[in-house]
């Protein structure tokens, strides 16, 4: 176990060397920064000038913020769950209720088309695509009838 830890620490320590993060120059070109020099650009010292105590304090603050964010997320999820249960009026989630009474393999599930949903029962609008049979094309009028309607009047 200790050998694995030492190997992991070694690879973490050499990681910046492999990515080339230790020797890059940064140039300021107008309002942008780049790794490649540009005409009129100035070299910027991008080294981390913090002391080890400052870096440690910043890391601890980041960890505290992450823990606080996780706690807030858990509280939000719990609140959403209780609100959903209050709306449905049950203390069990809907999945648990349906999984508790599985249907036998030989039974046929009821047709869902025969049941009206709550939205349909209340008279809400439901868009439907017309079938080819229900759409009737308007027949064009004969040319003689169209000419008789004009009677030559402009």
TAQUIGI-V77285 format. One record per pair of residues at least 12 apart in sequence whose ideal C-beta (glycine too) atoms are under 6 Angstrom apart, sorted by the first residue. I is the first residue (numbers start at 0). J is the second residue. D is the distance in whole Angstrom. If there is no record, write none. Layout:
I|J|D, I|J|D
This chain:
25|43|5, 25|45|4, 26|40|4, 26|42|6, 27|41|5, 27|43|5, 28|40|4
